[in-house]
């Protein structure tokens, strides 16, 4: 990535960063949705009903996972492209918001307040990273289709969580089993990755068996 930057190949650099951002973000959104509607049953099975309050804290923290996945490629790019001060500033934003709101929110909501402070800090860090990456010229956005994936799986997480709470373990198990097929339907139906991006993803996947699975998931014909 640093070599591409030094050679001034801005279009190629931007395409790589957008692809990495889309892959990490969509993966995080998918696994977060699955965790949202399955984790309650895991807590009940492993720890028992006495620990069920932890599920509420977990749900508050959960949106921070896609946020972290979204900005991870941007922060890595900053560190590799001589924008280290921006990466440090983004981390400072996180700490300032977290510690600046921690005591107030914990006093207000207890452990849930701690989770809320962390989520708020992640939101501000994400906003700062996106603004600075766009200012640096190496990020132009992940596209509207990525946003639609987020909208679909946010709805899936909400509906799946309600179903799991109402019908229990059986509903959660069915949803987990069906989720890879839903992910494929969304990725292919929305055409989230164009042919060039799909080819790059296939090329980056080393193991043949894993590559076949990834190509099936994104609807790409390069599984061989």
GUSE-20521 format. One record per atom (N, C-alpha, C): residue in three letters; x, y, z. Coordinates in pm, whole numbers, plus 50000, padded with zeros to 5 digits. Example, Ala and Ser with C-alpha at 12.3 -4.5 7.8 and 13.67 -1.06 7.14 Angstrom:
ALA513194943150780;ALA512304955050780;ALA513204967050780;SER512854977550708;SER513674989450714;SER512905000350787;
END
This chain:
UNK500834987950000;UNK500005000050000;UNK500865012650000;UNK501965012450079;UNK502855023950084;UNK503495026549949;UNK503885015849879;UNK504495017249747;UNK503525023449648;UNK502275019049653;UNK501255024449564;UNK501065039349590;UNK501085043049717;UNK500935057149756;UNK502115065449706;UNK503345060449726;UNK504535067749685;UNK504615069449534;UNK504065059849461;UNK504065060649315;UNK502925069049261;UNK502075073949349;UNK501005082749308;UNK499845075949239;UNK499685062949262;UNK498585055549200;UNK497345056549289;UNK496765068549291;UNK495695071649385;UNK494435063549360;UNK494125061449233;UNK492895054049201;UNK492985039649250;UNK494125033349228;UNK494325019649274;UNK494335018949426;UNK494985028649488;UNK495025029049635;UNK493635030449693;UNK492855039849637;UNK491495041849686;UNK490625029549669;UNK490805022549556;UNK490015010449530;UNK490334999549631;UNK491614997949663;UNK492014987749761;UNK491464990849899;UNK491545003349941;UNK491055007050073;UNK489545005350081;UNK488835009249976;UNK487375007349974;UNK487014992649982;UNK487744984149908;UNK487454969849910;UNK487694963950049;UNK488834967150109;UNK489114962150244;UNK488064966950343;UNK487654979550329;UNK486644985050419;UNK485324977750404;UNK484904975350280;UNK483644968350256;UNK483674954150311;UNK484784947050289;UNK484874933150334;UNK484834932350486;UNK485654940550552;UNK485694939850699;UNK484384944550761;UNK483814955050704;UNK482574960550761;UNK481404950950741;UNK481224945650621;UNK480114936450596;UNK480264923750678;UNK481484918750692;UNK481714906950775;UNK481314909750919;UNK481704921450969;UNK481374924951107;UNK479874926851126;UNK479224932951028;UNK477764934851036;UNK477054921351041;UNK477484912250956;UNK476874898850952;UNK477054891551085;UNK478284890751133;UNK478534883251257;UNK477894890151377;UNK477784903351374;UNK477114910551482;UNK475624907251484;UNK475024906451366;UNK473604902851358;UNK473364888851411;UNK474234879551371;UNK474114865751420;UNK474284865251572;UNK475254872851622;UNK475484873051767;UNK474294879051841;UNK473644888951779;UNK472514895651845;UNK471384885951875;UNK471054877251778;UNK469914868451802;UNK470294854751856;UNK471594852151873;UNK471994839051928;UNK472604839852067;UNK473144851452103;UNK473924852152227;UNK473054850352351;UNK471804854752346;UNK470924853052463;UNK470794838252499;UNK470604829852398;UNK470464815552424;UNK471774809452472;UNK472884814752422;UNK474194809952469;UNK474374813052617;UNK474004825252656;UNK474114829052797;UNK473244819952884;UNK472014817352839;UNK471124808752916;UNK471664794552927;UNK472244789452819;UNK472774775852820;UNK474024774552906;UNK474924784252892;UNK476234783152958;UNK476204788153101;UNK475564799753122;UNK475654806353252;UNK474374806153333;UNK473224804953266;UNK471954804753338;UNK471264818253339;UNK470014818153380;UNK469184830053378;UNK469704841053471;UNK470474837453572;UNK470994847553665;UNK471914857553597;UNK472494853553484;UNK473434862153413;UNK472814868653290;UNK471504868053277;UNK470854872953156;UNK470954888053140;UNK471184895253248;UNK471354909853237;UNK472554913353149;UNK473514904153141;UNK474694906653057;UNK474314908252911;UNK473194902352872;UNK472764903152732;UNK472444917652693;UNK471834925152783;UNK471544939152755;UNK472814947352734;UNK473814944952819;UNK475094951752804;UNK475734947952670;UNK475644935152637;UNK476194930152512;UNK475574937152391;UNK474254939052393;UNK473574945452281;UNK473984960152266;UNK474244966852378;UNK474684980752371;UNK476084981552311;UNK476954972152347;UNK478324972052297;UNK478414967552151;UNK477464959452107;UNK477574952651978;UNK477754962051858;UNK477044973351848;UNK477254981951731;UNK478674987151717;UNK479424986951827;UNK480814991351819;UNK481684982151736;UNK481264969551719;UNK482064960051640;UNK482114963951493;UNK480974966451426;UNK481044971151288;UNK481764984551273;UNK481604993351373;UNK482325006151367;UNK483825003851365;UNK484304995351455;UNK485744992451461;UNK486224985851332;UNK485404976851278;UNK485774970151153;UNK485804980051037;UNK484894989751040;UNK484814999450932;UNK486065008150925;UNK486555012551041;UNK487685021751039;UNK489035014851048;UNK489065001751073;UNK490354994851083;UNK491214996650958;UNK490664994850835;UNK491494997350717;UNK491915011850702;UNK491055021050746;UNK491385035250735;UNK492535038850829;UNK492485033850952;UNK493565036551048;UNK494865029951003;UNK494765017950948;UNK495965011150896;UNK496575019150782;UNK495715024450694;UNK496205032650583;UNK496885045250635;UNK496285051450736;UNK496905063450793;UNK498305060450846;UNK498445049150915;UNK499735045650974;UNK500765042050867;UNK500285036750754;UNK501215032750648;UNK501495043450546;UNK500735054350547;UNK500865064650444;UNK501305078050501;UNK502065077650608;UNK502635089750668;UNK501565099150726;UNK500445093250769;UNK499425101150839;UNK499255096050982;UNK500355092451043;UNK500315086651177;UNK499645096051278;UNK499865109151263;UNK499275118551359;UNK497735118051354;UNK497185115051236;UNK495745113851226;UNK495235101551299;UNK495975090551285;UNK495585078251355;UNK495635080251506;UNK496675087051553;UNK496805089951696;UNK495665099151741;UNK495315108851658;UNK494225118051692;UNK492905110451706;UNK492665100851616;UNK491435092751624;UNK491385084751754;UNK492515079251793;UNK492575072051921;UNK492355081552038;UNK492895093552026;UNK492695103552132;UNK491215107352144;UNK490555108752029;UNK489115111752030;UNK488355101152108;UNK488695088452081;UNK488035077452151;UNK488225078852303;UNK489465080852345;UNK489755081752489;UNK489065093852551;UNK489085105252481;UNK488495117452536;UNK486995115852556;UNK486315110052457;UNK484865108352468;UNK484535097852574;UNK485295086952573;UNK485015076152669;UNK485165080852813;UNK486325086352843;UNK486555090652981;UNK485775103353016;UNK485435111152915;UNK484655123152939;UNK483195120352973;UNK482685108952927;UNK481285105352953;UNK481135093753050;UNK482235087153082;UNK482175074753160;UNK481465076453293;UNK481945085753374;UNK481425086853511;UNK479955091453512;UNK479625100453420;UNK478235105053413;UNK477305093553374;UNK477665086053269;UNK476795075453219;UNK476765063453314;UNK477895060453378;UNK477895049553475;UNK477025053353595;UNK477125065753638;UNK476265070253748;UNK474795069953711;UNK474515071653584;UNK473135071953537;UNK472575057853517;UNK473375049053451;UNK472865035853411;UNK473715024053459;UNK474745026353537;UNK475565015253585;UNK476405009053475;UNK476434995853471;UNK477264988753373;UNK476814991953230;UNK475514993553211;UNK475014997353078;UNK475575011153038;UNK475745020053135;UNK476345033053108;UNK477775031853061;UNK478515022453119;UNK479885019953072;UNK479875015752926;UNK478955006752890;UNK478855002152752;UNK478445013752660;UNK477535022252709;UNK477095033652629;UNK478235043552606;UNK479075045652707;UNK480235054552691;UNK481195049152586;UNK481395036052586;UNK482285029952487;UNK481695031152347;UNK480395029052335;UNK479745030052205;UNK479805044352153;UNK479575054052241;UNK479645068052201;UNK481055071852155;UNK482055066852228;UNK483435069452190;UNK483755063552053;UNK483265051652027;UNK483495045251898;UNK482845052951785;UNK481655058451811;UNK480945066251709;UNK481745078851673;UNK482265085851772;UNK483055097951745;UNK484365094351675;UNK484995083451716;UNK486235079151652;UNK485995075651505;UNK484885068751478;UNK484545065051341;UNK484345077451255;UNK483585087051307;UNK483345099451233;UNK484645106751203;UNK485535107551302;UNK486815114351282;UNK487665107251178;UNK487705093951184;UNK488525086251089;UNK488035088050946;UNK486725088050927;UNK486165089650792;UNK486455103650738;UNK486255113750820;UNK486505127550777;UNK487965129450739;UNK488875124450821;UNK490295126150795;UNK490755118050674;UNK490215105950658;UNK490575097650543;UNK490125104150413;UNK488935110050414;UNK488465117150294;UNK489315129550269;UNK489715136250375;UNK490565148050359;UNK491925144050300;UNK492405132350340;UNK493685127550287;UNK493605122550144;UNK492405120650093;UNK492235116849954;UNK492355102049926;UNK492435093850031;UNK492585079450006;UNK491325071550042;UNK490225078450062;UNK488955071550088;UNK487815079950037;UNK486945073749955;UNK485825081049898;UNK484475075549934;UNK484425066350030;UNK483165060450071;UNK483005046150022;UNK482255038250097;UNK482075024150065;UNK480875021549976;UNK480105031749942;UNK478995030149849;UNK477665027649915;UNK476595031249842;UNK475235030049895;UNK474845015549919;UNK475385006349839;UNK475004992249854;UNK475494986649987;UNK476644991350032;UNK477134987150164;UNK476184991950272;UNK475665004050257;UNK474685009250352;UNK473405000950352;UNK473024995950235;UNK471824987550228;UNK472044974250299;UNK473274968950291;UNK473584956750366;UNK473414959250515;UNK473894970650562;UNK473724974350703;UNK472254975150739;UNK471444981450653;UNK470014982750681;UNK469334969150687;UNK469684960250593;UNK469074946950591;UNK469404939250717;UNK470684938950755;UNK471074930750869;UNK470724937151003;UNK470534950351006;UNK469994956551127;UNK468564951751149;UNK467804951151040;UNK466434946151048;UNK466404931351086;UNK467314923751026;UNK467404909351056;UNK467754907251204;UNK468704915251254;UNK469104913951394;UNK467934916951487;UNK467174927551456;UNK466034931251541;UNK464954920451537;UNK464604916151415;UNK463564905951402;UNK464014892651459;UNK465274888951434;UNK465804876351486;UNK465874876151637;UNK466254887451696;UNK466314888351842;UNK464924886751902;UNK463944893351842;UNK462564892051890;UNK462074877651878;UNK462404871151767;UNK461994857251747;UNK462664847951847;UNK463964850151872;UNK464684841651966;UNK464164843352108;UNK463814855652145;UNK463264858052278;UNK461904851352293;UNK461114851652185;UNK459774846152192;UNK459764830852184;UNK460544825252090;UNK460494810852067;UNK461714803152119;UNK462734810352165;UNK463824803752233;UNK464894797752143;UNK465514787052194;UNK466684781052132;UNK466414776151991;UNK465254770251966;UNK464944764851834;UNK464984775951728;UNK464374787151759;UNK464354798351665;UNK465774803551640;UNK466544804951748;UNK467924809851733;UNK468754800351647;UNK468604787351669;UNK469364777551591;UNK468994777951443;UNK467704779151414;UNK467254779851274;UNK467814792451207;UNK467784803551277;UNK468274816051222;UNK469774815451196;UNK470534809551288;UNK471984808251269;UNK472274799651147;UNK471544788451133;UNK471754779451019;UNK471404786150886;UNK470384794650887;UNK469934801050764;UNK470744813550729;UNK471484818850823;UNK472144831850803;UNK473154832150688;UNK473964821550664;UNK474884822350548;UNK474144823650415;UNK473004817050403;UNK472234817850279;UNK471604831650263;UNK471204837550375;UNK470694851150371;UNK471784860850330;UNK472984859050385;UNK474104867750350;UNK474394866850201;UNK474414854750147;UNK474654853150003;UNK473564860049922;UNK472324858249962;UNK471214864449890;UNK471344879549889;UNK471774885250000;UNK471924899750009;UNK473094904449922;UNK474244897749934;UNK475424901949858;UNK475204900849708;UNK474604889749666;UNK474364887649523;UNK473204896349474;UNK472134896849552;UNK470964904549511;UNK471244919449500;UNK472034924749591;UNK472374939049588;UNK473594942049503;UNK474274931449455;UNK475504933149376;UNK476504942049449;UNK476774938249572;UNK477624946349658;UNK479034947449603;UNK479544936449546;UNK480894936349489;UNK480794935249337;UNK481454944249266;UNK481484943049121;UNK482464931949081;UNK482574929148952;UNK483404917948905;UNK484874919648943;UNK485354931848931;UNK486764934348965;UNK487014932049114;UNK486124937049196;UNK486274935149341;UNK486154920449378;UNK485174913449318;UNK485004899249347;UNK486244891349306;UNK486834894949192;UNK488054888249149;UNK489214890449245;UNK489314902549298;UNK490384905449395;UNK490174897549525;UNK488924896649568;UNK488624888949689;UNK489004874349669;UNK488624868749554;UNK488964854749524;UNK490464852749520;UNK491194862249461;UNK492644861049450;UNK493324861749586;UNK492734869449679;UNK493324870849812;UNK493054858849901;UNK492094850349861;UNK491734838749943;UNK492614826949903;UNK493524823049992;UNK494544813249957;UNK494054798949944;UNK493404793750047;UNK493004779650048;UNK491874777249948;UNK492024766449869;UNK491074763749762;UNK489654761649815;UNK489524753749922;UNK488194751249977;UNK487554763850028;UNK488344772250096;UNK487824784950145;UNK487484794250030;UNK488304793949926;UNK488044802449810;UNK486724798849743;UNK486434785849734;UNK485154781549676;UNK483984786849757;UNK484124786249889;UNK483054791249976;UNK482864806149960;UNK483984813549957;UNK483924828049942;UNK483314831849807;UNK483734824949701;UNK483204827849568;UNK481704824849559;UNK481294814149624;UNK479864811149628;UNK479114822149703;UNK479714826849811;UNK479064836949894;UNK478864850049819;UNK479844853949739;UNK479764866949671;UNK479254865549528;UNK478944853149485;UNK478404851049352;UNK479414852849242;UNK480664848749269;UNK481744850149172;UNK482094836549113;UNK482404836248986;UNK482674823448917;UNK484114818848925;UNK484954825848998;UNK486384822348999;UNK486764813149111;UNK485984802749139;UNK486274793649250;UNK487344783549217;UNK487664781749091;UNK488634771449054;UNK490034775249095;
END
